[in-house]
Amino acid sequence: MEIIHLKEDYIKLGQALKAAGMTDSGVEAKYEIQEGLVKVNGETETRRGKKLSAGDIVEYKGKTIKIEL
């Protein structure tokens, strides 16, 4: 499980995928999210700008990201 520590109140979903090294670029993250390949807290999320805060869990390609303070 990859942990992302917040520097602000939230991080956007596309930024989180990129920060965790799960995508090479924001453009790639955008398309993967729009195609419904990413889940946030167990539900499919199609908004790249979805704000993630502490406690959120992101699942993508069998990997997990946890957002923490």
MOLIN-V454073 format. One line per field, one symbol per residue. ss: DSSP state (a for helix, b for strand, c for the rest). burial: + if it has 16 or more other ideal C-beta (glycine too) atoms within 10 Angstrom, else -. A space follows every 50 residues. Layout:
ss->???
burial->???
//
This chain:
ss->cbbbbcccccbbaaaaaaaccccccaaaaaaaaacccbbbccbbcccccc bbccccbbbbccbbbbbbc
burial->-+-+------++++++++-+-++-----++-++----+-+----+--+-+ -+---+-+++----+++--
//
